[in-house]
Amino acid sequence: MSNPSELLNDFKNALNGYTIRELLELHPTLSQRTAQRWINQLVARGQLISIGKARARRYCLAAAPPSEKIFPANIPLSPDSLDILAYVDKPVTERKPVGYQIDFLDSYVPNQTFYLTLPLRNQLQKMGDLGPNKLAGTYERNILGRLLVDLSWASSQLEGNTYSLLDTQRLIEHGKIAHGKGAIETQMILNHKSAIELLINTKDTIFFNRYTFLNLHSALSENLLANPADEGRIRQQAVEINKSVFHPLAIPQQIEEMFDLLLTKASQIQNPFEQAFFVMVHIPYLQPFIDVNKRTSRLAANISLIRHNLCPLTFLGVTEKAYTKSILGIYELTRIELLRDLFIWSYERSTQEYIAIKQTLTEPDPLRLRYREIIKKIIHDVVTNPEDDSLLIIQDQVNKHVEMVDRENVQALINDELRRLHEGTLARYHLRLSEFVRWRKKQKN
């Protein structure tokens, strides 16, 4: 046990809580001094409450820890993240106004600076590896079709969109506008669809360059900006961040320079997850566009994942409040820990969704596909000739029509098919029920 957050887990299933003595019995290697210090920190954060006095004092899980009002309890937060959350959760008047910190981007050296540690990068790689199917064939169509709906819905929700997942699917797949929804919400969903299709259809040519990002922004912002000339164009005026004390760069020339530097550094990052997280941090922080910056960063995070045949990041389950607080930590403190915890949890959730899809799909057996007609003919011959030795029929036909390297496996396939043969599969082999019954009777005898 290395921090108070781990100690907090002990209280989640303890209705009556613990005394210090009981905690020390649970963790013999934990010193009383450390346990008391951690308990005090958890009480100060509002995550634990104390009941009783002196030796009889017990500590229990608070009914609704402040962080869990914003971050669901199943999203683990590090102590650093809790510190960020405590700061950005203060009223705006209690937070210090701050401008764009050029050194935040300047000091990042691709492949030397890492926001994601090596263990985290390895963990994400294991999560995101789609296995031997990769993104190909039927699997690709199902994965990318699901991505269109999931990412369009979840990313739009983070902007306050009230379309349901089912309504989003109907709009994307059938063009059906949900009853009672405004034009802005509908346009936002359709723009996500166009932007994701841009990433999918040009996945071999998209990259971390101006062309990709400007066109991605143009697709996401179509018909949503006050001035259509701002679609896909670096902003030419100052912007303010709602409910934040952060003031982005205002001089167009500086914005252009930092945008080019951002893309140069992003394009040099070799690890796809570090690359994805880097743009999720720096695109919103720079605010290169008049609006729709966070949406652009969320879709841009998928560029490296799609290019490396990794599971996409959909943001399913991420709440608007949790995401907003995480971004405020970037804006006002240039600290990435809270967004990093959210990124890791969100990616794990995304992979679980797509693993479930994968489990419902089966790739056709290549041998069964290649020798499909031969297998059907042999099974027909075996069943319609019940008096003959079925093994001899199979061996003779396999030797005539199947390449030597495949013969043993094809013969095993035929035997499996014969064992599974029933009245619901007879038409496949051009068999009548009477022929099947006669063959089965002969087999039993």
N, C-alpha and C positions, 0 to 999 in steps of 0.2 A: 504494500500500500504506500503510495507516494504523495497523495494530496487529499485535501478535504472533500473533494467531489466524489472520490471513491468511497470515503467513509459514509457519505450521504446515502449511498445505495443500501447500506445496512438498515436504514430507517424506513425504506419504502414498503416493506412487508411487516413491519413491527407496529401493531396497533397501539401497544402500551409504551412504545419507545424504549430507551435504554438509560441506565445510569452509567457514569464513567466506568465504574467497576465492571459492569456487564460488558461494556465495549472492550475493555482490556482482556477479558476472558475470551472474547471472540477473536481478538488479535493479540496473541501473546508477545509478538515481536514489537508491538507499538508501545512507546513509552507513555507514561501518564501525562508528562508535560506536553508532548506533541499532541496527544489526543485532546487535552483540554484546550490547547491553542486552536486546533482545527474546529472543535465544537464552538468556541467563541466566534470564529470567523463565520461559521454557518448560521449562528444566531444573529450576528450583525447583518448578514445579507438577507435575513428574513426567511431563510430556508428551514430553520429549526426553531422550536420554541421550548422554553424551560418551564418545568412544573415542579413545585415543591422547593424545599430549602436544604442546604448543607448536604449530608450524605444521601438523603432521600430524594435529592433533585433528579428528575428524569428529563430526558430530552426527546421530543417527538417531532415528527415531520409537520411543518406548517401546512395548514389546509390548502393554501394557494400561494406558493412561493412567487414573488414578483416576476422572476424570469419566466416562469411557466405560463404567465398570463400572455406572454408574447411568443415564447418558444415552447412548443409542446414538450412534455416530460421525456418523450422518447428521443429527443434530439440532445445528445450529450454535449455539454459546454465545458470548456476548460476554464480554470480560474482566470486566465487572461481575458477570455471572452466575457466572463461575468463582470470583470472590471469595466470593459468597454460598454457593456449593456447598462451598467449602473450609471455611467457618465451620460450616454446619449438618451437615457430615459429621464434625465433632469429637464425641467422646463427650459425653453429656449433662452430665457433671460438669465439663467444660471450657467450657460455655456459660453465659452470664450470665442468671439468671432475670429475666423481664421481664413486666410487666402490660400490660393493654390501653391503648394510647395514643390517647386521645380526639382529639388534634390530627390524627392520621392521616386521619380522616374529616372533621373540622371544617375543615381547611385545603383540602379539595378543593372547587373552585368549578366547577360544571358549565359546560362550553363555554369555560372559561378555563384550567382545569387539564386536562392530557391525559397519561394514562399511555401512550397510543399516539401517536407523532409523526404529523404530517401525511403524510409519505411512507409510513409504515406503514399508515395508514388508507386511503390511496389504493391501496396494494398489495393490501390485504385486499378492498377494494371490487371491484377487477378480478378477483381470484380468485373471489369469491363471487357475482358477477353471473351469474344463470342464463340470461341471454339472452332472446330474444323469447318463448320458451315460458313463462318464469316458473313459478310453481306453479299450473298449471291442467290440467284434463282428465286424460288418461292419464299425462302426465308427473308431475302432482301425486300421483296415486295410487301410482305407482312410487317416486317420491322419498320420500314420507312412509311408505310401506310399508317401504322399506329403512331409513329412519330409526328406525322402531320396533325393528328387530332390532339394527342397528349400535350405536345409542346405549344401548339396554338392556344389550347385552353388554359394550361397552367401559367404560361407567360402572360397571357391577357389578364388572368385573375390577379396577378401581381400588380397590375395597373388599375385594379378596381372593377374590371369587367365582370358582369353578373351572369353571363351565359353559363349554363350547366354543361357538363361534359357531353351528355347525350345531345343537347341542342347544338353544341359545337360540331359534333360528328355529323349531324343532319345537315348543318350548313355547309360543311366542307365536302361531304360526299354527295349531297343531293341539292345543294343550293337553297335549302329551305330556311328562311329567316324565322327565328323564334318569336313567338307572339309576345308583344309587350316590350320588346327590346329596342333601344334607340339605334339610330343610324351609326353613331360613333362606335358603339360596341360591335355591331355587325361588321363595320369597315375594319376595325382592329383585328377581328378574327380572320377575315379574308386576307388582310395584309400579311398576317403571320403565315397563312397558307402559301401565299406567293413567295415570301422570303424563304420559307423552308424548301419549297420546290426549287428555288434558285440554288440552294445549297446541295440538294440531292441531284438535280439534273446536270450540274456542272462540277460535281465533286472532284473530278480529275484536274480541273483548272483553277478552282477557287484557292485563294491563299491569303496570307496576311499582307495585303497590299491595298492601295487606295481604291483601285477599281472594285475589288470585292466589297470593301466596307461602304463605299459611297453607294453602290447599287443595292447592297443589303439594307442600308438606311432608307433609300428611296422606296424600296418595296414595302418596308414596314410603316413608312410615314405617308404613303399615298393618300391624298384626300383627307388628311387629318391635321395639317398645319394651316395656320392663318394665311401664310404666304406660300403658295405652291412652289415658288422658286427656291425655297429652303429644303425641298426634298432632295436628298443625296448631295447636299452642299455643306461645306464647312461653315459654321455660323460666322456672321459678320457683326454681331452685336453682343452686348453683355446679357447674362441671364442670372436669375436668382433661383435658389433652391428653396422650395416650400418647406417650412418648419425646420430650417437648418440655419446655422450661423456660418456656413461655408460659402465663400465667394469665389467662383471659378474665374479663370483667366478671362479678360475682356478684350484684349487687343488681338484682332484677327491674325496679324503676322505671327504673333507668339503662339496662337492656337494652331496655326498651320505647321509651325516648326516642331511643336511638341507632338502633334499628331503623326508627322512623318517619323519622328524619333521613336514614338510608341510602336508604330508598325515595323520599323526596322528591327527593334529589339524583339518584338513578338515573333517575327519571321525567323529569327536566329535561334529561338528556343527549341531544343531537340525533343524534350519530353512532352507528349501531347497533353497530359493533364496539367503540367506547369503552364503550358501555353494557353490552355483553356482558362485556367484560373487567372493568369496574368491579364487577359483582356477583360475578364469580369471585374477586375479591380480597376484598371487604368482607363477604360473607355468611360465609365460613369464619372470617374474622378476628373478627367480632362473636360468632359462635356463638349466634345468637338462639334456637336450638332445643336441646333436651336431647341430640339426636343427629341424624344424617342431614343435617348442614349442608352438607358438601361436595357430596353428591349433589344437594341442592336448588340449589346455586349452578351446578352444571354444566348442569342442565336449564333453569334460569332464564336462563342465557347464550343459550339458543336462542330466547327470547321475542322479542328485538329482531330476530333474523335471520329468523324465520318471519314476523313482522309486515311486514318490508321485502322479502319474497320473495327472500331471499338463501339461498345454500347453507347447510344446517345444520352445526353443529359436533358431531362424533360422538366425538372422542377416540380414534379408531382408531389403534393403534400406540403410544399413550402407555403407558409402563410404570408400575406402581404405585409403584416406588421413585422414578422421575423426578418424578412428580406430588407425592408426599409431600415430597420435598426442596424442591420449588418452593413448596409451601404453608408449609413451615417457614421459608423466607425471609421470607414475609409475617408469620407469627406472631412470630418472634423478632427480626427486623431491620426490619420494615415496609418492606421493599424488594421491588419488583415485577419487577425485571429478569429473574430466572430463570423466573418464571411467564410473563412476557411472551414470552420466547424459545420456551417450550414451547407457548404459545397460538398463536403465529404458525405454528410448524411443524405443529402439530396441525390448524390450519384449512386449511393448504395440502394436507395429506394428505387431509382430509375432502373438499375440492373435487375432488381428483384422482379419488376414488372415485365421486363423483356425476357428474363429467364423463363417466366411463366408462359410467355408466348412461344418460346422455343420448345417448351415441353409439349405443347399442343400440335407441333408440326413434326412430321417425320419425312425425311428425305427418302425417295424411292430407292430400293435396293438396285444397284447398277446391273448386277447379274440377272436379276429377275426381269429387269427392263430390257436388257439386251437379248435374252433368250425367251422372251415372253411367248411367242407363238409356238416355239419348239416345246416348251414346258406344257403348254395347253394341249398340244397334239399327243404328247407322251401320256399325259394323265387320261386323256380320252381313250387312247389305245389300251391302257392298263385296265380301265373300268369296263370297257366293252368286250374285253377278252378275259373273263374271270377264270376260264379253265387253264389259261397259259401261265407260265411262271412270270410274275410281275417284275422280279429282279432282272431277269434276262431281257424282257422288253425294254426296261429302262436303260440297262447297260448298252444294249445294241443301238438304240436310238441316240443315246448320248455320244457314243463313240463315232457315230456317223455325222452328227450335226454340231457338236460342241468342240471348241478348241481344247487341246490336251490340257493346257494350264488351268482351264475352268471346269473340267469334267467332274472332279470329285465334289466341288462345291455345288454345281448344278444338280448333281444326283442327290445331294443332301437336301437341296431346295425342293425337289420333286417329292421326295419321301415325306418332307414336312407338309407339303400341300395335300398329299394323299391322307395323312393322318388327320388333317383339319377339314377334310371334305365333308360337306353336309348338304342338305336339300337347298339351303339358301345360296350355295355357290355353284350349283350344277350347270346353270345356263352359261356360265363363264367358259365351261369346257365342252359345250354343246352336248350335254348329257341329259337323258330322260330319267325321271324318277325311278321308273321300273328297272333301268339298267343299273342305277346306283344300288337299289335294294337287292338285286340279284348278286351284285359284286360284294356287298357287305355280308350277305348270307354266306357266300363262298369263303370270305375272310374268316368268319367266325368258325366255320367248319374246319 
